[in-house]
Amino acid sequence: MSGVLLVGHGGPEVLEWHDDLPVPKPAASDVIVRVAAAGVNNTDINTRVGWYSRGSKPADDAAWNGAPLGLPRIQGADVCGHIVAVGRDVDPGRIGERVILEPSLVEADGESLETSWYFGSECDGGFAQFTKIAARHAFRVNSDLADVELASFPCSYSTAENLESRAEVGPGDTVLITGASGGVGSAAVQIAKARGASVIAVAASAKAEALRALGVERVIDRGGDLVDELGANSVDVVIDLVGGPGWPALIEVLRPRGRYA
């Protein structure tokens, strides 16, 4: 099969195209997926450049789960495709399913993992014609969205959904989202709206129009003073995707018994 191999740490020059890669074979609880689309997210880039090093600078001493990356590696955490084969313990009726893949893995190669892996980091991912994954991590989708659109979901949307689940975002809430124009931020905006909340976004003013198109009621420039703009005790939930020195103001605008994630 064809695919892209990561052969070292560094820039794009450490990515190599190959046409002679073996098609993966499923373990008993695996599925084989023909990849229709695969996104590139920050985890793929950070893994390539060695950003997950245990030290203060990029190095090759660690990958996503804290262990050195095994090379060569097929990266690609965000995948949409179709199941074309299954292991012996998987219902053959799943063949043909359109799926998106959960990148945070608790099972691989038929074994439960003591420490979670990330798809395309501790095991091969989706930058190839075919990939394999435990059946429990392949989720059937029935959607009019294109493959390339669905391939943007696994990392950013699952992160945003977990944040909002922890914060119990619901109808009537006013939610303040920092870094709202990024991948996770824009996902958080859409999920909060789907949950019935009103959204205030913190982002660069140049991104305001795009955010309003997603349903944001108000955009505050990231250089503005949140307390002056909103007043103390004014929001129910803060979804903070930035952190850093702006944190005290976020706490000040949060209502008593508000939720921060």
PyMOL commands that set and color helices and strands:
alter all, ss='L'
color gray80, all
select helices_A, chain A and resi 12-14+42-49+92-94+135-137+147-150+154-166+183-194+205-213+226-230+244-253
alter helices_A, ss='H'
color red, helices_A
select strands_A, chain A and resi 3-6+15-18+30-39+78-86+98-101+104-108+111-118+130-134+138-140+174-178+198-203+218-221+235-239+254-260
alter strands_A, ss='S'
color yellow, strands_A
deselect
rebuild
show_as cartoon
